[in-house]
Amino acid sequence: MNETKNGVTTGTFVIGVAVAILVSCLVSTLVSLQCSFGPKGEQGIAGQNGLNGVQGLQGSQGIRGEQGLPGVQGEQGIQGLKGDNGPQGPEGDASLENIAGWLPSPAYDSGWTLISGIGSWHNFTHGLNTKELVVHMLGKTETGDIYQVGNYGSGSSAYWRIATPNEILVVRATSPMVLVRVLAWKIVTVTEMP
């Protein structure tokens, strides 16, 4: 049914009416918007603040930052005053038992050891695991006299020899001594020194 009145089809007429309605709606909306923007009124009174909300949970701690560079060292302070001299110490003991000030402590010290039987060998195990030793032997008589024992072989009153890396043998020859004390120091080469 495409009737034509005055050269306009019904379809064209309907489309024209629809376009006219849309245009009039658009114009009406623009006019009402234009009219709605009147002069701005005064600002109203501020309302009361609302209640504070519940505090949220604390967040997890962040990653620790890198340590800063060390600061510059400060200047050295002034040296303090010299203190008073202390009292005079006791007189030193120069006995055999106190030879630490004269020699370094030995690596091995047998202590006073009874040796009996002239011509009998006595074994002193030191455990130093070397034959490179400086050995010093002292003798003591029944009356308490102390003397150095030389290592002169069979003509001596007593003598010693290094038997193994861990043993020193001592023999009593004709000496009146009844006790000996064997001291040994390791010989350190330059490459072993700290």
Residue pairs with C-beta under 8 A, 6 or more apart in sequence:
1 10
2 9
2 10
2 11
3 9
3 10
4 10
8 16
92 98
92 101
96 138
96 146
103 185
104 185
106 136
106 183
106 184
106 185
107 126
107 128
107 184
107 185
107 186
108 126
108 127
108 128
108 182
108 183
108 184
109 181
109 182
109 183
110 124
110 126
110 180
110 181
110 182
110 183
111 181
112 140
112 179
112 180
112 181
113 122
113 124
113 179
113 180
113 181
113 182
114 178
114 179
115 122
115 158
115 170
115 172
115 177
115 178
115 179
115 180
116 172
116 178
117 172
118 172
118 173
118 174
119 171
119 172
119 173
120 171
120 172
121 169
121 170
121 171
122 169
122 170
122 171
122 172
122 180
123 163
123 167
123 168
123 169
124 167
124 168
124 169
124 170
124 182
125 166
125 167
126 166
126 167
126 168
126 182
126 184
127 166
128 165
128 166
128 184
128 186
129 165
129 166
130 165
130 186
130 187
131 162
131 164
131 165
132 186
132 187
133 162
133 168
133 184
133 185
133 186
133 187
134 184
134 185
134 187
135 151
135 160
135 162
135 168
135 182
135 183
135 184
136 148
136 182
136 183
136 184
137 148
137 149
137 151
137 158
137 160
137 170
137 180
137 181
137 182
137 183
138 146
138 147
138 148
138 149
138 180
138 181
138 183
139 146
139 147
139 148
139 149
139 157
139 158
139 175
139 177
139 179
139 180
139 181
140 146
140 177
140 178
140 179
140 180
140 181
141 176
141 177
141 178
142 176
142 178
147 177
149 156
149 157
149 158
149 159
149 160
149 175
149 177
149 180
150 156
150 159
151 159
151 160
151 161
152 159
153 159
154 173
156 173
156 175
157 172
157 173
157 174
157 175
157 176
157 177
158 170
158 171
158 172
158 173
158 175
158 177
158 180
159 170
159 171
159 173
160 168
160 169
160 170
160 171
160 182
161 168
161 169
162 168
163 169
168 182
168 184
170 180
170 182
172 180
